[in-house]
Amino acid sequence: MDRRNALLTLGSAAICSFAGCSSKDDSESVAPPPLTEIILWSVLETGESVSAKITVEKDGSQIFETVHEFEGENRFSLTKDWMGDAVPYSVTIELVSTEGTDTYSSSDFSHDSNDCWILYGDLGSSSVFLGGMIGEEHC
């Protein structure tokens, strides 16, 4: 191997280690991806309503709680200045409707990325989809 190729190889290994892609044992903990937004879409029929209690914990402490009433089709979006840190976030949504009460949590799905994530939910009268949109294109 000539000197130029040796330097390129060493330089690539140094950059890769700095960026976190070293092939060494990944025993170091990786910071959780930051939560940047909560979006809930109501796809309820006209005349149907759901009350949603939204609770957010950041790094184990509750930092936000609100109740939002959904009727028919509408959208709720939440972006706050306390979002965006690389610490664990947990979002719990308790829905109260004529069908009863259901609780959904962001811990029910995984986000295996170091990029940011957005909690996204579709609320219907008989079904709820709750998931995370992950990656830079969403944040």
matplotlib code that plots the C-alpha trace (Angstrom):
import matplotlib.pyplot as plt

x = [0.0, 1.5, 1.6, -1.3, -3.7, -2.5, -3.2, -6.7, -7.5, -6.4, -8.3, -11.5, -11.2, -10.8, -13.8, -15.9, -15.0, -15.8, -19.2, -20.1, -19.8, -16.8, -16.9, -15.9, -18.4, -21.2, -21.5, -21.8, -25.3, -26.7, -28.8, -32.5, -33.9, -35.5, -39.3, -40.0, -43.8, -47.1, -49.8, -53.2, -55.7, -59.4, -61.2, -64.4, -67.8, -69.9, -71.5, -68.9, -66.6, -63.6, -61.8, -58.1, -56.0, -52.3, -49.6, -45.9, -43.0, -39.5, -36.6, -39.0, -40.8, -44.2, -43.8, -47.0, -50.7, -53.7, -57.2, -58.3, -61.8, -62.1, -65.4, -65.7, -62.5, -59.8, -56.1, -54.2, -50.5, -48.2, -44.7, -43.1, -39.7, -39.1, -39.1, -36.0, -33.6, -31.9, -33.5, -36.3, -39.8, -43.0, -46.4, -49.6, -53.0, -56.2, -59.2, -62.7, -65.6, -69.1, -67.4, -65.4, -61.9, -58.7, -55.1, -52.2, -48.6, -45.5, -43.8, -46.0, -43.9, -40.1, -38.0, -34.6, -33.1, -30.8, -32.8, -35.8, -39.3, -42.8, -45.7, -48.5, -52.0, -55.2, -58.3, -61.4, -64.6, -63.7, -60.0, -56.8, -53.5, -50.6, -47.0, -43.9, -42.5, -38.8, -36.0, -34.7, -37.2, -39.9, -38.2]
y = [0.0, 3.4, 6.2, 8.2, 5.2, 4.5, 8.2, 8.0, 4.8, 6.2, 9.5, 7.6, 5.5, 8.6, 10.4, 7.2, 6.9, 10.5, 10.2, 7.2, 4.5, 2.7, -1.1, -1.2, -2.5, 0.0, -0.1, 3.6, 4.8, 6.8, 9.8, 9.3, 11.1, 14.5, 14.9, 18.0, 18.0, 16.3, 16.2, 14.7, 14.4, 13.8, 11.8, 11.6, 11.6, 14.8, 15.0, 12.6, 14.0, 12.8, 14.4, 13.9, 14.5, 14.8, 14.4, 14.8, 13.7, 14.8, 12.9, 11.3, 14.5, 15.7, 19.0, 19.5, 18.5, 19.7, 18.6, 19.1, 18.5, 17.0, 17.2, 16.0, 16.5, 18.8, 19.0, 19.6, 20.5, 21.2, 22.6, 24.0, 25.5, 22.6, 20.1, 19.2, 18.1, 14.7, 13.3, 10.6, 11.9, 10.0, 11.1, 9.7, 10.3, 9.4, 9.5, 9.8, 9.2, 7.7, 4.3, 4.6, 5.6, 4.4, 5.3, 5.3, 5.9, 6.7, 3.8, 1.5, 2.0, 2.2, 4.8, 3.3, 6.4, 9.1, 11.6, 13.5, 12.2, 13.5, 11.8, 11.4, 10.2, 9.6, 9.6, 7.9, 6.9, 3.2, 3.2, 5.1, 5.0, 6.4, 6.3, 8.2, 9.8, 9.6, 11.3, 14.6, 15.0, 15.2, 17.6]
z = [0.0, -0.9, 1.5, 0.0, 0.3, 3.8, 4.8, 3.2, 5.0, 8.4, 7.7, 6.8, 10.0, 12.1, 10.5, 10.9, 14.5, 15.2, 13.5, 15.6, 13.0, 14.4, 14.3, 18.0, 20.7, 20.9, 24.6, 24.9, 25.3, 22.3, 23.1, 22.3, 19.3, 20.1, 19.9, 17.7, 17.2, 18.0, 15.3, 15.8, 12.9, 13.6, 11.0, 12.9, 11.2, 11.4, 14.9, 16.5, 19.2, 21.1, 24.1, 24.0, 27.1, 26.0, 28.6, 27.8, 30.0, 29.3, 30.8, 33.3, 34.5, 33.3, 31.6, 29.6, 29.8, 27.8, 26.8, 23.3, 22.0, 18.5, 16.5, 12.9, 10.9, 12.3, 13.1, 16.3, 16.1, 19.1, 18.8, 22.0, 22.9, 25.4, 22.5, 20.5, 23.2, 22.9, 26.1, 26.5, 25.8, 26.5, 25.1, 26.5, 24.9, 26.7, 24.5, 25.9, 23.5, 23.6, 23.1, 26.3, 27.4, 25.7, 26.5, 23.9, 24.5, 22.4, 24.2, 22.2, 19.1, 18.7, 17.1, 16.4, 14.9, 16.1, 14.1, 15.5, 15.6, 15.4, 17.2, 14.6, 15.3, 13.4, 15.6, 14.4, 16.2, 16.3, 15.5, 16.4, 14.7, 16.7, 15.5, 15.0, 11.9, 12.1, 10.3, 9.2, 6.3, 9.0, 11.4]

ax = plt.figure().add_subplot(projection="3d")
ax.plot(x, y, z, "-o")
ax.set_aspect("equal")
plt.show()
